[in-house]
Amino acid sequence: MKTSRSKYYNASRSSLPFEDGMGNVTRANLADVECETAVLVGIITPQQNERKTGEYLDELEFLAETAGARTVKRFTQKLNGPSSVTYLGMGKLQEIRQWIVQEEDAEREVSMVIFDDELSAKQLRNIEAELKVKILDRTSLILDIFAMRAQTANAKTQVELAQYRYMLPRLQRLWTHLERQRGGAVGLRGPGETQLEMDRRIILNRMALLKERLREIDRQKTTQRGNRGRMIRVALVGYTNVGKSTLMNLLAKSDVFAENKLFATLDTTVRKVIVDNLPFLLSDTVGFIRKLPHDLVESFKSTLDEVREADLLLHIVDISHPDFEEQIRVVEKTLADLGCAEKPSMIVFNKVDAYRWTEKDEDDLTPVEKENVSLDDLIRTWMTRLSGQCMFISAKEKTNYDTLRQVLYNKVRELHVQKYPYNDFLFEKYDE
């Protein structure tokens, strides 16, 4: 498995902010590390069967790979729900610890254990005390990837605010050397301000500064959107790594960064597209994911405003993914949370060239599974009820690309005439 170098961020302990000699608040600089190894942990519950847990751990492994870690082992446990104290049962934690010790005895270091759910401060402390290695949860892993991917000042500010929001309730009492810094004077005797309280105050002050920066960015973005003229706005939305940026490059003839990794796009990119005689604005937005941290949604408000203000949403779906139906539900729920559920939209099923299926033998009487359904049969199922509101394409191979452009032209033209009935952007076409 090919991995990349990465700066790893341990939200539970290693990245507390500090003040430098100039009075600026920064994060500790962590050295680059070579391909850390990771153990993945998930639970099987009545609401989440073993197959579903396996798919979630596959996605968690992809997240770990994107961040620069190589997965070496998985552990699962059947529970009615996660323990509020240790997430797993103590027996399973001891089993994981025993395996880690065996690996260390064999000179195979285990860098971290990653859990597929967000852990509370209590769970983090108890698990770390038992396993004695670096502990990450799904949220901190996603935050790390966002921090690694952020390029612009806007994205960096949004990610840093989300990191501080995640970090604040998880600060630990690590220092006591400043407990009596305010004692010694009449009326001021007492424990004074602990290092933990200082960290909280520093983080809260930093968060206030970042929020003010984001408000200024939001005002700038609003002004930019207001100056874009009277054109219909189309936004590409969807799960992460479904091919939104590839389709953006195809439609807009642009060079937006696209890569087969999660969250390749963080900053919204807007391009002017002209189809026949119709110009419109096309935006490529950050991808959604299962259990997308709420702090990230809050921090990326100015980025997601492109979705809120769009006239048409193109919901891009990776039809080759075995769990694409749940990805559709995740995106639809996120759009509903953003207040965009009622916007005009169209589903574009991408990557038809990568769709794979296994034909059942004629004498095989076992129930038909998802992997036994051909693409043609899949199209004839529930998708036929979308009555022209979906398309099947391959942005990479340009399959059905001309049809997509024509359907998009018709939809944008209809919205354009309704919204701007006297706009001279929509000029007449003349035959050559």
N, C-alpha and C positions, 0 to 999 in steps of 0.2 A: 504494500500500500504506500503510495507516494504521499509524503507529508511535507510541510513547510516549517520554517523557523517561525517562532512566535514569542511575543512577550506575554507571559501568563500573569493573570491578575487573580490573587487569592483574596476574595472579598471578606472572608471571615477573619483574617489576621494580618496579612502582609502589606495591605495598601492603605494604612491609616495616613491621613494628611499631616503635613508638618509645615512649619513656617521656616523659610530660608533666611539668610542674613539680611535680605532686602525687605523682609516683612511680607513676602508673597506666599500664598498658600499653594502648595503643589502636592503631587502624589509621589510616593517613593518610587524611584526608578529601579525597575527590576531588570536584571541582565537577561540577554537572550539565552534561551535554553535549547538544547538539541532534542527534538522529537521526544517529548515526555510520554511515558506509558500510563495508560488509564484503565481502571476497572469500572464497569458500568453496573448500576444497581437499579432494579425496578421491582414493582410489586404486582401480583396478580390478585384481582379483587372480583367480587360478584358482578361489578359494573365493567370490568376490564379483563377479558379472558386472556389465556396464554398467548393466542395468536396476536391479539391486539398489543399485548405487552411487548412481544417480539418486534412488531412493526415500530413501536415507539422507541425501543432500544436501538433499532436500525437507524432511526432518525437521530437519536442521541449520539450514536457512533459517527454519523456524518457531521454533526455539529463539532464533535471532538476533533475529527480529522481537519475540519475547516480551521479550527483554532490552533492546530499544530500538534495534536496528541495522537498516539497510536493505541488502539484498544487491544488489550491482551486477555481480558476475561470478562464474563458477565455472570451476575448473580441475580436470581429472582426468588421471591418467596410468596406463597399464597397467604393472604390475610383478608380480613373483612374490611380493613382500611388501614392507613398508615398510623403507626404509634405516635402519639403526641410528644413522646419523650425521646425515642431513638429511631423513629421511622420504621425500622425493622424490629423483629424480635431479637432479644439478647443472644439467643442461640445462633441465629444467622450472622449477627455481627461478630461473634466469636469465631464462627467458621471462616468469615472473610479475613479476620485478623490472622488466623492460623495459616491461611493460604498465603497471605502477604509475608509472614515470617519465613515460610518455606521458600518463597521466591527470593527473599533477601539472603537466605542461607546459601542458595544456589547462585548468588551474585547476579540476580536479575532484579534490578530495582523497580519498585512500583511507585510511580510519582504521585498518583492521586486516585481518589475514588469519586466518581461522579454519579449523583442521584438524579433520577428522571423527574423529580418534582421539586418545587421550591421548599427549602428547609427553613424552619424557624430558628431563632437564636439559640433556644434551648436544645433543639435537635442537633444543630451544628456543634455545640460544645460537647454534648454527650457522645456523639459519633466520633468526633476528633479525639476525645479522651480514650475511647475504646480502640480505635484503629491506628492511631498515632501516625497518620499520614495526612497530606493535604486533602481537604474535603471541599468539593464543589457541588452545587446543585444546578439544575437546568437553567435557572435564571442567571446565575453568575457566569455560566458558560456563554449564554447568549450575549450578556453584557460585554464579556471579553472579546467576542467576535466583533461586536459593534465598535468597540474601542479600537480594534485592529483595523477595521475597514474604514473608519471615519477619516476623511481627507480634508474637508472644508471646515472653516471655523464654525459654521452653523452646525454641522453634524457632530463635531467634537464637543461643542457646548451642550448639545442635547444629550449625548452619551454620558458626559461627565455628570450632569445633573441626575440622570437615571442611576448612575453608580452610587452617588452620594445618598439618594433616596433609599437604595437597597442597603447601603452600608449602615445608615444611621441606627436602625433598631438592632443591629448585630454587633455593635461595638462591645469589646470585652475589657474588663478591668485588668490591665496588664502592668500598670505602673502605680506606685504609691509614694514616689519620692517627693511629690509636690503637695502632699496632703495638708501640710500646715503652712503653706506659703503665705496665707493671709493672717496667721495667728501671731501672738506676741504683743499685741497692743490692746489697751483697755477697750472692752466692748467688742473686740474682734476675735477673741479666743474661740477656738473650735477647730474642726477638722480642715477648714479651708476648702479650696477647690481641688478636687482630685484630677489626675491626668485624664480620666474618662470624661469628666465634665468639661475639661478644656477641649478635648477632641470633639465633643458634641457641639460646643459653642463655635469652634472653628468651622465645622461642617455646616452648621446652620447659617453662619455668616457667608460662607462660600455659596451655599444654595441660594441665598437671597440675591447675591451678586449675579449668579448664573440666570436666575429667573428674570432679573432686570435686563440682562443681555438678550435673552430669548424674546422678551417683550419688544425690545428694539428691533430684533431680527424679524419678528412677526409684523411689526409696522412696515418695515422695508419690503417684506414679501407682499403684503397687502397692496402697497403702492405699485410694486412691479406688476402684480396681477391686474390692477386697475388700468395700467398703461398698455395692455396688450391688444387694445382695439376690440372691435366688435366681431369676434370670431368664436365659434363653438369650441368648447374645451372637451377633449376626450382624454380619459385617464386609464392607463393600464394598471389593473389591480390583480392580485392573486397570491397564492402561496409562494413562499420563497423557492427559487430555483426551478421555475416552471417555464422559463424562456421569455420573460417580459422584455428584457433588454435586447435580446436577439431580434424579437419582433419589432421593437422600437427602431433598431438599426435598419431593418428591412423597409419599414414604412417611411421613415424619415431620411433614409440614406445618410445616417449619422454614424458616429463611432463611439457610442456609449459603451462603457466597459461591461463586458459580459464574460462570465466564467462559470464552470460547472461546480460551483460551491455555494453554500448558503450565504445569503445577505451580501451578494456581490454589489448590490446597489443600495446605498443609504440616502444619498442626496437626490431629491427629485430633479429630473432633467426634463426640460420643456423644449420641444422643437416644433417649428411650423411645417405642416405637411400640406401639399397640394395634390388633390386627386381630381383629374380632369380640370374643371373650372372652379373647384371649390377648395379654398384654403381653410384650415382649422389648426388648432393647437393640440399637440399630443404630448402627454406627460408620462414618464416612467417613474413609478413610485416604489418605496421600500416594500419588500415582500412580507407577508404575514406568516405566522407559524403557530402551531398548537402551543397553548399556554404562553402566548406572547406576554412578557411581563407588563403589568399595568403601568409601571413607572416609565417604561419605554413609550407606551402609547401617549401618556401625558407629556413626556419630554418632547416627542416628535410631533406636537400639535401643529407647528407651522409647516412641517413637511406634509402632514396628512391633510392640511387645508386644501391642497391641490385636489384631493379626492372629494372633499366636501363641496368644493365650488365647481366641480366638473359637471358638464351637461350630459355626458354619456360615459358609462363605465364599460370597459372591455375586460371581462373577467377571464383571465388566461388560466387554463387548467392543463396540467401534465397528464394526458390520458394514459401514458405508459406506466405511470406510478400505480402500484397495486392497491393503494389506499386513496385514490384520487377523490372518491366520493366523500370521505371524511374531510379531505382538504377543502372541498367545496363548502361543506358546512362550517368549517373554521373561518373561512373568508367571509361567508355570508353573515356569521355572527359578529365578526369584527366590524363589518360594514354597518350592521345594525347598531352596534355600540357607538359608531361614529355618526349615526343619524343619516346614513346614506342608503338605507334599505329600499326606499321607494324611488330612487333615481332610475332613469332609463338605463338598461344594461343589456349586454349580450355576452353569452358564454362562448369563448373560443377554445376549443380543445386542441392543444398543441402536441407536438411530438408523435404524430401518428406513425411516423417512420420507425419509431422505437418501440411501438406496441408489439408485445409478444404473447402468444397463447399456445396451449398444448391441446391438440385434438384428442378426444377420448376414443378408445376402441369401440367398435359397434357392439361387442358383447360385454362391455363394461356397464353394469347396471347401477353403479354407485352414483350418488347425487352429483349434479354438475356443479363444479366450483368456479370461482371467478376466473381462475387461470385457464379454464376450458372454453371460455367464450371468445369467439372471433370478434374482430373489430366491426364487421358488418352486422353481426348479431347484436353487438352492444349498441350500435347506432339505432337499431330497430326497437330497442327496449324503451325505457322511460325517456330517453332523449327525444324521441319522436313527438312527445307531448309539448316540447318547447316551441313547436310551430314556427320554425324559421328564426328563432332567437338564438341559434347556436351554429357554429361552424367547426369544421374539422380540417386542420391544417398541419403543416410542418414548416415552421419558420426557417429551420436549418436547410431543408431541401426545397423550400418554396412550393410545397404541395398546396394546391387550391389557393395560391396567393392572389391570383387575378380575381377569383370569385370573392375573396375576402375584401379586396379593395372596392369592388362594385357594391357589395352589401354595406360596407362602411360608408361609401359615398351616399347611398340612398338614405341611410339613417341620419347622417350628419346634415344632408341637404334638408330633410324634413324638419329637423330641429332648428336649422338656420332660418328657414322661411318663417317658422313660428315665432322665433325670438327676435329676429331682425328682418321684418318684412320689407323694409326699404333700404337695406344695406347693399351698396353697389359692389361689395366684394364678390358677390355671386354674379359674375358676368355671363353673358350669353356665349354659348358654344357655336362656332361656325365651322362648317365642313370645308375642308381644304379643296 
